[in-house]
Amino acid sequence: MKLLYFAWLRERVGVAEESVELPSQIETVGQLIAWLAARGETYAHAFEKPAVIRAALDKRHVRHEALIGGASEIAFFPPMTGG
C-alpha cells in the first residue's frame, strides 16, 4: 500500500511517500495511524495527536473509522482551512 504524507506530517516522518505491507489486523484508518505511531520516534512525533490528522483513502476524504479494504493509497495531512 502506498502512504502519502503532506505538510508537517511529511516533515516529521521525513519522506513524502512510502510503500508498506500492512499487518492483517489493520482494518481501519485509525488502526493504521496507531500502527504508524508505533513505528519509531519520527512517526510517533508525526502522529502524536491523531485526532487532528486527516486522511484520504484512494483520494476520497474519510474518517478514522473508515475501512481500508482493498485501497491502494492512503494520504495523511493536517487540517486545512479555506479562504
Secondary structure as GFF3:
##gff-version 3
##sequence-region A 1 83
A	DSSP	beta_strand	2	5	.	.	.	ID=ss1
A	DSSP	alpha_helix	8	13	.	.	.	ID=ss2
A	DSSP	beta_strand	17	19	.	.	.	ID=ss3
A	DSSP	alpha_helix	29	37	.	.	.	ID=ss4
A	DSSP	alpha_helix	41	46	.	.	.	ID=ss5
A	DSSP	three_ten_helix	50	52	.	.	.	ID=ss6
A	DSSP	beta_strand	54	57	.	.	.	ID=ss7
A	DSSP	beta_strand	60	62	.	.	.	ID=ss8
A	DSSP	beta_strand	73	77	.	.	.	ID=ss9
###
